[in-house]
Amino acid sequence: MNINTGNSFSIAQQGLQRSQASAVEAAESIASPERLNGPADVSSVERPGERPESTSGTFEPLAQPIIQLKESQQLFDASAKVIEVSDRTIGALLDVSA
């Protein structure tokens, strides 16, 4: 009996690696010095009662990296589930063939 499990495990492992890289990228974006130090130009600071002006790309909205971080978590969870199910399936096949 030939059981080829390399494909599902390697795909799941790639998913884990991609999720880690994406999470690191999102975390670096959230904690970037530009975001922590605030705007370099004081005139671009939002004042109460004023509509915020475009900062011409100086700041990336915080929501985007947070969404990316959540997507990374879901990718990691899905990839871990693939490994878990593959492991159980192989175990069941080995039990049946034994």
Order of alpha helices (4+ residues) and beta strands (2+ residues): alpha-alpha-alpha
